């Protein structure tokens, strides 16, 4: 069973940057497309970005294009999301998961963008 542990969230002012990371257990990590998802209060969880097993970013939701960058390190079973020029509407809990997502989710990491 894959376990996902996200970290790196916090409070940041608009225009600031954060880097969230995820460590995934399980030997199948390196062969899977991975993604970052987010869920804002009162909204459904949405897919933010995906990256292929070889490290090629495949998808960014329109609202983060040019500001967010997804990356991965298969040797360390980690996937990261660098978030720049953050906006209040980026406030959400951020989760990583396989794409399509596995039933089990990590606890997420909370990102607050506020002045």
Secondary structure, 3 states (H helix, E strand, C coil): CCCEEEECCEEECCCCCEEEEEEECCCCHHHCCEEEEEECCCCCCEEEEEECCCCCEEEECHHHCCCEEEEEECCCCEEEEEECCCCHHHCEEEEEEECCCCCCCCCCEEEEECC
